[in-house]
Amino acid sequence: MPSYRAILSIGDVHPGHGPEAVMGSAVAAVSSIATVEQTDIQVLSNVPQIVVRFHIDDDGDAHTVADAMHDAVAEVATTGPARLLLRRGGRWLPV
């Protein structure tokens, strides 16, 4: 089964939510559709990003997962650009 990474830039957390709600909402959304393999937080050019790695059957379903993750996180924090990557031959390629 293919492995994907959904990467989402994060801004300010909305009032009434803690920072932990960002990753929690992302994982809840992804795990309701796909198998979560790993999570991470990274900073790229001083912008925090969450990364959720997951398994699902095909690219179309992977886009559905990434959209669900974005929508869930947008309820607790401002979001920026999202990216979806596919693991192929030891490399992560844009979907």
N, CA, C and O atoms as a printed pandas DataFrame, in Angstrom:
     atom_number atom_name residue_name chain_id  residue_number  x_coord  y_coord  z_coord
0              1         N          MET        A               1    0.857   -1.171    0.000
1              2        CA          MET        A               1    0.000    0.000    0.000
2              3         C          MET        A               1    0.907    1.239    0.000
3              4         O          MET        A               1    1.864    1.299    0.771
4              5         N          PRO        A               2    0.618    2.216   -0.847
5              6        CA          PRO        A               2    1.463    3.409   -0.948
6              7         C          PRO        A               2    1.511    4.212    0.354
7              8         O          PRO        A               2    0.564    4.220    1.140
8              9         N          SER        A               3    2.632    4.876    0.549
9             10        CA          SER        A               3    2.832    5.742    1.714
10            11         C          SER        A               3    2.837    7.197    1.252
11            12         O          SER        A               3    3.492    7.548    0.271
12            13         N          TYR        A               4    2.095    8.037    1.977
13            14        CA          TYR        A               4    1.961    9.456    1.642
14            15         C          TYR        A               4    2.341   10.313    2.842
15            16         O          TYR        A               4    2.313    9.856    3.985
16            17         N          ARG        A               5    2.691   11.546    2.565
17            18        CA          ARG        A               5    2.906   12.568    3.596
18            19         C          ARG        A               5    2.020   13.760    3.284
19            20         O          ARG        A               5    2.076   14.311    2.185
20            21         N          ALA        A               6    1.212   14.154    4.238
21            22        CA          ALA        A               6    0.462   15.403    4.149
22            23         C          ALA        A               6    1.199   16.406    5.028
23            24         O          ALA        A               6    1.417   16.160    6.214
24            25         N          ILE        A               7    1.577   17.527    4.446
25            26        CA          ILE        A               7    2.345   18.553    5.144
26            27         C          ILE        A               7    1.525   19.836    5.114
27            28         O          ILE        A               7    1.076   20.274    4.055
28            29         N          LEU        A               8    1.335   20.433    6.293
29            30        CA          LEU        A               8    0.476   21.609    6.401
30            31         C          LEU        A               8    1.164   22.681    7.234
31            32         O          LEU        A               8    1.573   22.429    8.367
32            33         N          SER        A               9    1.290   23.878    6.670
33            34        CA          SER        A               9    1.852   25.012    7.402
34            35         C          SER        A               9    0.824   25.509    8.419
35            36         O          SER        A               9   -0.374   25.554    8.140
36            37         N          ILE        A              10    1.313   25.877    9.596
37            38        CA          ILE        A              10    0.443   26.283   10.695
38            39         C          ILE        A              10    0.791   27.699   11.142
39            40         O          ILE        A              10    1.961   28.066   11.252
40            41         N          GLY        A              11   -0.253   28.482   11.396
41            42        CA          GLY        A              11   -0.076   29.824   11.938
42            43         C          GLY        A              11   -0.515   29.857   13.389
43            44         O          GLY        A              11   -0.168   28.968   14.167
44            45         N          ASP        A              12   -1.272   30.872   13.757
45            46        CA          ASP        A              12   -1.719   31.030   15.144
46            47         C          ASP        A              12   -2.812   30.026   15.497
47            48         O          ASP        A              12   -3.654   29.674   14.670
48            49         N          VAL        A              13   -2.774   29.578   16.742
49            50        CA          VAL        A              13   -3.828   28.709   17.259
50            51         C          VAL        A              13   -5.011   29.593   17.639
51            52         O          VAL        A              13   -4.834   30.647   18.249
52            53         N          HIS        A              14   -6.226   29.159   17.276
53            54        CA          HIS        A              14   -7.424   29.932   17.579
54            55         C          HIS        A              14   -7.688   29.957   19.082
55            56         O          HIS        A              14   -7.364   28.996   19.780
56            57         N          PRO        A              15   -8.279   31.055   19.594
57            58        CA          PRO        A              15   -8.604   31.130   21.019
58            59         C          PRO        A              15   -9.443   29.922   21.458
59            60         O          PRO        A              15  -10.317   29.447   20.734
60            61         N          GLY        A              16   -9.146   29.455   22.653
61            62        CA          GLY        A              16   -9.867   28.321   23.198
62            63         C          GLY        A              16   -9.252   26.977   22.859
63            64         O          GLY        A              16   -9.751   25.940   23.295
64            65         N          HIS        A              17   -8.164   26.982   22.077
65            66        CA          HIS        A              17   -7.484   25.740   21.704
66            67         C          HIS        A              17   -6.020   25.839   22.110
67            68         O          HIS        A              17   -5.419   26.911   22.046
68            69         N          GLY        A              18   -5.460   24.727   22.522
69            70        CA          GLY        A              18   -4.042   24.673   22.849
70            71         C          GLY        A              18   -3.240   24.171   21.664
71            72         O          GLY        A              18   -3.810   23.609   20.729
72            73         N          PRO        A              19   -1.932   24.361   21.683
73            74        CA          PRO        A              19   -1.089   23.901   20.569
74            75         C          PRO        A              19   -1.220   22.410   20.276
75            76         O          PRO        A              19   -1.100   21.988   19.126
76            77         N          GLU        A              20   -1.466   21.612   21.318
77            78        CA          GLU        A              20   -1.591   20.167   21.114
78            79         C          GLU        A              20   -2.817   19.801   20.273
79            80         O          GLU        A              20   -2.871   18.719   19.689
80            81         N          ALA        A              21   -3.793   20.699   20.214
81            82        CA          ALA        A              21   -5.007   20.439   19.433
82            83         C          ALA        A              21   -4.716   20.412   17.936
83            84         O          ALA        A              21   -5.467   19.805   17.172
84            85         N          VAL        A              22   -3.650   21.055   17.513
85            86        CA          VAL        A              22   -3.315   21.093   16.090
86            87         C          VAL        A              22   -2.991   19.690   15.592
87            88         O          VAL        A              22   -3.624   19.201   14.657
88            89         N          MET        A              23   -2.014   19.044   16.208
89            90        CA          MET        A              23   -1.642   17.694   15.778
90            91         C          MET        A              23   -2.761   16.706   16.108
91            92         O          MET        A              23   -3.020   15.780   15.340
92            93         N          GLY        A              24   -3.417   16.900   17.239
93            94        CA          GLY        A              24   -4.505   16.007   17.614
94            95         C          GLY        A              24   -5.624   15.992   16.588
95            96         O          GLY        A              24   -6.139   14.930   16.237
96            97         N          SER        A              25   -6.001   17.172   16.107
97            98        CA          SER        A              25   -7.072   17.227   15.107
98            99         C          SER        A              25   -6.615   16.649   13.772
99           100         O          SER        A              25   -7.403   16.014   13.070
100          101         N          ALA        A              26   -5.355   16.860   13.418
101          102        CA          ALA        A              26   -4.825   16.301   12.170
102          103         C          ALA        A              26   -4.831   14.775   12.216
103          104         O          ALA        A              26   -5.277   14.125   11.270
104          105         N          VAL        A              27   -4.345   14.213   13.295
105          106        CA          VAL        A              27   -4.273   12.758   13.427
106          107         C          VAL        A              27   -5.674   12.148   13.472
107          108         O          VAL        A              27   -5.918   11.101   12.873
108          109         N          ALA        A              28   -6.585   12.800   14.178
109          110        CA          ALA        A              28   -7.959   12.284   14.242
110          111         C          ALA        A              28   -8.596   12.246   12.853
111          112         O          ALA        A              28   -9.261   11.273   12.496
112          113         N          ALA        A              29   -8.391   13.297   12.081
113          114        CA          ALA        A              29   -8.971   13.355   10.738
114          115         C          ALA        A              29   -8.369   12.297    9.822
115          116         O          ALA        A              29   -9.091   11.604    9.106
116          117         N          VAL        A              30   -7.053   12.177    9.847
117          118        CA          VAL        A              30   -6.388   11.210    8.973
118          119         C          VAL        A              30   -6.726    9.783    9.382
119          120         O          VAL        A              30   -7.025    8.946    8.530
120          121         N          SER        A              31   -6.681    9.500   10.679
121          122        CA          SER        A              31   -6.913    8.124   11.135
122          123         C          SER        A              31   -8.351    7.669   10.939
123          124         O          SER        A              31   -8.631    6.471   10.990
124          125         N          SER        A              32   -9.268    8.607   10.714
125          126        CA          SER        A              32  -10.649    8.209   10.445
126          127         C          SER        A              32  -10.819    7.671    9.021
127          128         O          SER        A              32  -11.844    7.074    8.693
128          129         N          ILE        A              33   -9.797    7.892    8.178
129          130        CA          ILE        A              33   -9.877    7.473    6.778
130          131         C          ILE        A              33   -8.750    6.508    6.397
131          132         O          ILE        A              33   -8.962    5.577    5.620
132          133         N          ALA        A              34   -7.561    6.733    6.944
133          134        CA          ALA        A              34   -6.370    5.984    6.545
134          135         C          ALA        A              34   -5.612    5.508    7.779
135          136         O          ALA        A              34   -5.971    5.828    8.913
136          137         N          THR        A              35   -4.566    4.745    7.533
137          138        CA          THR        A              35   -3.703    4.274    8.614
138          139         C          THR        A              35   -2.562    5.260    8.815
139          140         O          THR        A              35   -1.753    5.472    7.911
140          141         N          VAL        A              36   -2.496    5.867   10.004
141          142        CA          VAL        A              36   -1.427    6.814   10.314
142          143         C          VAL        A              36   -0.159    6.023   10.627
143          144         O          VAL        A              36   -0.165    5.099   11.441
144          145         N          GLU        A              37    0.917    6.409    9.965
145          146        CA          GLU        A              37    2.186    5.726   10.152
146          147         C          GLU        A              37    3.122    6.494   11.083
147          148         O          GLU        A              37    3.815    5.899   11.907
148          149         N          GLN        A              38    3.135    7.831   10.943
149          150        CA          GLN        A              38    4.070    8.639   11.725
150          151         C          GLN        A              38    3.625   10.092   11.687
151          152         O          GLN        A              38    2.976   10.525   10.735
152          153         N          THR        A              39    3.976   10.843   12.724
153          154        CA          THR        A              39    3.716   12.282   12.742
154          155         C          THR        A              39    4.998   13.016   13.100
155          156         O          THR        A              39    5.904   12.455   13.716
156          157         N          ASP        A              40    5.056   14.273   12.703
157          158        CA          ASP        A              40    6.234   15.079   13.004
158          159         C          ASP        A              40    5.846   16.545   12.935
159          160         O          ASP        A              40    4.856   16.916   12.305
160          161         N          ILE        A              41    6.640   17.361   13.589
161          162        CA          ILE        A              41    6.533   18.817   13.496
162          163         C          ILE        A              41    7.887   19.314   13.024
163          164         O          ILE        A              41    8.925   18.934   13.566
164          165         N          GLN        A              42    7.868   20.168   12.008
165          166        CA          GLN        A              42    9.113   20.728   11.492
166          167         C          GLN        A              42    8.943   22.222   11.273
167          168         O          GLN        A              42    7.825   22.729   11.183
168          169         N          VAL        A              43   10.057   22.909   11.189
169          170        CA          VAL        A              43   10.037   24.347   10.926
170          171         C          VAL        A              43   10.834   24.596    9.655
171          172         O          VAL        A              43   12.007   24.235    9.555
172          173         N          LEU        A              44   10.171   25.221    8.685
173          174        CA          LEU        A              44   10.806   25.523    7.409
174          175         C          LEU        A              44   10.683   27.017    7.171
175          176         O          LEU        A              44    9.572   27.540    7.082
176          177         N          SER        A              45   11.805   27.706    7.066
177          178        CA          SER        A              45   11.828   29.169    6.899
178          179         C          SER        A              45   11.013   29.860    7.991
179          180         O          SER        A              45   10.228   30.769    7.719
180          181         N          ASN        A              46   11.212   29.414    9.222
181          182        CA          ASN        A              46   10.549   29.966   10.417
182          183         C          ASN        A              46    9.038   29.758   10.433
183          184         O          ASN        A              46    8.335   30.439   11.179
184          185         N          VAL        A              47    8.529   28.838    9.631
185          186        CA          VAL        A              47    7.097   28.529    9.605
186          187         C          VAL        A              47    6.909   27.092   10.099
187          188         O          VAL        A              47    7.443   26.160    9.499
188          189         N          PRO        A              48    6.153   26.904   11.190
189          190        CA          PRO        A              48    5.914   25.540   11.662
190          191         C          PRO        A              48    5.014   24.777   10.694
191          192         O          PRO        A              48    4.096   25.330   10.089
192          193         N          GLN        A              49    5.312   23.493   10.573
193          194        CA          GLN        A              49    4.527   22.615    9.712
194          195         C          GLN        A              49    4.288   21.309   10.443
195          196         O          GLN        A              49    5.160   20.812   11.155
196          197         N          ILE        A              50    3.099   20.760   10.259
197          198        CA          ILE        A              50    2.864   19.416   10.767
198          199         C          ILE        A              50    2.953   18.457    9.591
199          200         O          ILE        A              50    2.583   18.784    8.464
200          201         N          VAL        A              51    3.453   17.267    9.885
201          202        CA          VAL        A              51    3.606   16.232    8.870
202          203         C          VAL        A              51    2.912   14.982    9.395
203          204         O          VAL        A              51    3.211   14.508   10.491
204          205         N          VAL        A              52    1.993   14.459    8.610
205          206        CA          VAL        A              52    1.341   13.195    8.950
206          207         C          VAL        A              52    1.596   12.231    7.798
207          208         O          VAL        A              52    1.198   12.472    6.659
208          209         N          ARG        A              53    2.270   11.137    8.127
209          210        CA          ARG        A              53    2.556   10.094    7.135
210          211         C          ARG        A              53    1.496    9.008    7.281
211          212         O          ARG        A              53    1.190    8.579    8.394
212          213         N          PHE        A              54    0.940    8.568    6.164
213          214        CA          PHE        A              54   -0.148    7.599    6.218
214          215         C          PHE        A              54   -0.131    6.678    5.008
215          216         O          PHE        A              54    0.519    6.956    4.000
216          217         N          HIS        A              55   -0.863    5.572    5.131
217          218        CA          HIS        A              55   -1.031    4.604    4.046
218          219         C          HIS        A              55   -2.474    4.648    3.566
219          220         O          HIS        A              55   -3.407    4.722    4.365
220          221         N          ILE        A              56   -2.644    4.603    2.249
221          222        CA          ILE        A              56   -3.975    4.484    1.644
222          223         C          ILE        A              56   -3.790    3.981    0.219
223          224         O          ILE        A              56   -2.680    4.013   -0.314
224          225         N          ASP        A              57   -4.865    3.520   -0.396
225          226        CA          ASP        A              57   -4.781    2.802   -1.670
226          227         C          ASP        A              57   -4.294    3.592   -2.866
227          228         O          ASP        A              57   -3.493    3.079   -3.648
228          229         N          ASP        A              58   -4.759    4.847   -3.041
229          230        CA          ASP        A              58   -4.397    5.554   -4.275
230          231         C          ASP        A              58   -4.340    7.062   -4.070
231          232         O          ASP        A              58   -4.699    7.579   -3.012
232          233         N          ASP        A              59   -3.882    7.753   -5.107
233          234        CA          ASP        A              59   -3.698    9.206   -5.043
234          235         C          ASP        A              59   -4.999    9.952   -4.772
235          236         O          ASP        A              59   -5.010   10.918   -4.009
236          237         N          GLY        A              60   -6.092    9.515   -5.385
237          238        CA          GLY        A              60   -7.372   10.186   -5.171
238          239         C          GLY        A              60   -7.798   10.125   -3.714
239          240         O          GLY        A              60   -8.240   11.125   -3.148
240          241         N          ASP        A              61   -7.666    8.946   -3.102
241          242        CA          ASP        A              61   -7.990    8.805   -1.685
242          243         C          ASP        A              61   -7.026    9.617   -0.820
243          244         O          ASP        A              61   -7.421   10.166    0.208
244          245         N          ALA        A              62   -5.773    9.692   -1.234
245          246        CA          ALA        A              62   -4.782   10.469   -0.481
246          247         C          ALA        A              62   -5.150   11.952   -0.468
247          248         O          ALA        A              62   -4.980   12.631    0.544
248          249         N          HIS        A              63   -5.650   12.447   -1.590
249          250        CA          HIS        A              63   -6.098   13.847   -1.634
250          251         C          HIS        A              63   -7.286   14.066   -0.692
251          252         O          HIS        A              63   -7.380   15.102   -0.034
252          253         N          THR        A              64   -8.170   13.105   -0.632
253          254        CA          THR        A              64   -9.307   13.191    0.290
254          255         C          THR        A              64   -8.818   13.267    1.737
255          256         O          THR        A              64   -9.336   14.048    2.535
256          257         N          VAL        A              65   -7.821   12.455    2.067
257          258        CA          VAL        A              65   -7.245   12.464    3.413
258          259         C          VAL        A              65   -6.603   13.821    3.709
259          260         O          VAL        A              65   -6.829   14.400    4.771
260          261         N          ALA        A              66   -5.808   14.321    2.774
261          262        CA          ALA        A              66   -5.128   15.611    2.977
262          263         C          ALA        A              66   -6.142   16.745    3.139
263          264         O          ALA        A              66   -5.944   17.637    3.965
264          265         N          ASP        A              67   -7.215   16.717    2.366
265          266        CA          ASP        A              67   -8.260   17.741    2.494
266          267         C          ASP        A              67   -8.948   17.661    3.857
267          268         O          ASP        A              67   -9.219   18.685    4.484
268          269         N          ALA        A              68   -9.227   16.437    4.311
269          270        CA          ALA        A              68   -9.854   16.254    5.623
270          271         C          ALA        A              68   -8.939   16.758    6.729
271          272         O          ALA        A              68   -9.404   17.369    7.691
272          273         N          MET        A              69   -7.643   16.504    6.598
273          274        CA          MET        A              69   -6.687   16.989    7.587
274          275         C          MET        A              69   -6.682   18.514    7.615
275          276         O          MET        A              69   -6.717   19.121    8.685
276          277         N          HIS        A              70   -6.638   19.129    6.438
277          278        CA          HIS        A              70   -6.641   20.583    6.361
278          279         C          HIS        A              70   -7.888   21.166    7.016
279          280         O          HIS        A              70   -7.790   22.106    7.806
280          281         N          ASP        A              71   -9.043   20.626    6.702
281          282        CA          ASP        A              71  -10.301   21.133    7.252
282          283         C          ASP        A              71  -10.341   21.003    8.771
283          284         O          ASP        A              71  -10.797   21.918    9.457
284          285         N          ALA        A              72   -9.869   19.878    9.302
285          286        CA          ALA        A              72   -9.867   19.658   10.749
286          287         C          ALA        A              72   -8.924   20.620   11.459
287          288         O          ALA        A              72   -9.272   21.180   12.499
288          289         N          VAL        A              73   -7.738   20.811   10.904
289          290        CA          VAL        A              73   -6.761   21.703   11.533
290          291         C          VAL        A              73   -7.216   23.153   11.429
291          292         O          VAL        A              73   -6.967   23.939   12.343
292          293         N          ALA        A              74   -7.876   23.526   10.336
293          294        CA          ALA        A              74   -8.349   24.904   10.157
294          295         C          ALA        A              74   -9.371   25.298   11.222
295          296         O          ALA        A              74   -9.591   26.487   11.452
296          297         N          GLU        A              75   -9.992   24.324   11.870
297          298        CA          GLU        A              75  -10.930   24.629   12.949
298          299         C          GLU        A              75  -10.234   25.049   14.234
299          300         O          GLU        A              75  -10.847   25.693   15.085
300          301         N          VAL        A              76   -8.959   24.693   14.388
301          302        CA          VAL        A              76   -8.236   25.022   15.626
302          303         C          VAL        A              76   -7.076   25.986   15.421
303          304         O          VAL        A              76   -6.548   26.522   16.395
304          305         N          ALA        A              77   -6.668   26.219   14.174
305          306        CA          ALA        A              77   -5.527   27.111   13.914
306          307         C          ALA        A              77   -5.602   27.648   12.491
307          308         O          ALA        A              77   -6.269   27.073   11.630
308          309         N          THR        A              78   -4.911   28.753   12.258
309          310        CA          THR        A              78   -4.794   29.238   10.888
310          311         C          THR        A              78   -3.837   28.311   10.141
311          312         O          THR        A              78   -2.887   27.781   10.717
312          313         N          THR        A              79   -4.100   28.129    8.871
313          314        CA          THR        A              79   -3.263   27.230    8.079
314          315         C          THR        A              79   -2.746   27.955    6.848
315          316         O          THR        A              79   -3.320   28.940    6.383
316          317         N          GLY        A              80   -1.666   27.441    6.352
317          318        CA          GLY        A              80   -1.088   27.977    5.131
318          319         C          GLY        A              80   -1.129   26.914    4.061
319          320         O          GLY        A              80   -1.985   26.030    4.087
320          321         N          PRO        A              81   -0.213   26.993    3.126
321          322        CA          PRO        A              81   -0.184   26.027    2.026
322          323         C          PRO        A              81    0.012   24.593    2.523
323          324         O          PRO        A              81    0.730   24.340    3.490
324          325         N          ALA        A              82   -0.639   23.682    1.838
325          326        CA          ALA        A              82   -0.500   22.261    2.143
326          327         C          ALA        A              82    0.194   21.569    0.975
327          328         O          ALA        A              82    0.126   22.020   -0.168
328          329         N          ARG        A              83    0.863   20.465    1.293
329          330        CA          ARG        A              83    1.507   19.657    0.250
330          331         C          ARG        A              83    1.184   18.186    0.499
331          332         O          ARG        A              83    1.009   17.759    1.640
332          333         N          LEU        A              84    1.110   17.434   -0.570
333          334        CA          LEU        A              84    0.909   15.997   -0.485
334          335         C          LEU        A              84    2.018   15.321   -1.269
335          336         O          LEU        A              84    2.232   15.623   -2.443
336          337         N          LEU        A              85    2.724   14.404   -0.619
337          338        CA          LEU        A              85    3.844   13.712   -1.236
338          339         C          LEU        A              85    3.621   12.207   -1.198
339          340         O          LEU        A              85    2.973   11.689   -0.288
340          341         N          LEU        A              86    4.161   11.510   -2.189
341          342        CA          LEU        A              86    4.083   10.061   -2.314
342          343         C          LEU        A              86    5.490    9.489   -2.262
343          344         O          LEU        A              86    6.404    9.999   -2.909
344          345         N          ARG        A              87    5.656    8.414   -1.478
345          346        CA          ARG        A              87    6.953    7.740   -1.397
346          347         C          ARG        A              87    7.082    6.791   -2.587
347          348         O          ARG        A              87    6.267    5.888   -2.777
348          349         N          ARG        A              88    8.128    7.021   -3.382
349          350        CA          ARG        A              88    8.361    6.174   -4.546
350          351         C          ARG        A              88    9.869    5.991   -4.715
351          352         O          ARG        A              88   10.605    6.958   -4.913
352          353         N          GLY        A              89   10.313    4.745   -4.634
353          354        CA          GLY        A              89   11.725    4.443   -4.855
354          355         C          GLY        A              89   12.659    5.169   -3.902
355          356         O          GLY        A              89   13.732    5.612   -4.313
356          357         N          GLY        A              90   12.276    5.299   -2.648
357          358        CA          GLY        A              90   13.127    5.955   -1.669
358          359         C          GLY        A              90   13.089    7.477   -1.705
359          360         O          GLY        A              90   13.851    8.130   -0.993
360          361         N          ARG        A              91   12.209    8.052   -2.527
361          362        CA          ARG        A              91   12.095    9.510   -2.630
362          363         C          ARG        A              91   10.660    9.922   -2.377
363          364         O          ARG        A              91    9.732    9.143   -2.595
364          365         N          TRP        A              92   10.480   11.163   -1.912
365          366        CA          TRP        A              92    9.142   11.746   -1.712
366          367         C          TRP        A              92    8.852   12.657   -2.885
367          368         O          TRP        A              92    9.551   13.646   -3.106
368          369         N          LEU        A              93    7.809   12.313   -3.640
369          370        CA          LEU        A              93    7.453   13.055   -4.847
370          371         C          LEU        A              93    6.099   13.727   -4.682
371          372         O          LEU        A              93    5.198   13.145   -4.079
372          373         N          PRO        A              94    5.934   14.950   -5.208
373          374        CA          PRO        A              94    4.623   15.613   -5.145
374          375         C          PRO        A              94    3.553   14.800   -5.870
375          376         O          PRO        A              94    3.809   14.203   -6.916
376          377         N          VAL        A              95    2.367   14.790   -5.303
377          378        CA          VAL        A              95    1.244   14.081   -5.937
378          379         C          VAL        A              95    0.482   15.068   -6.784
379          380         O          VAL        A              95   -0.508   14.703   -7.417
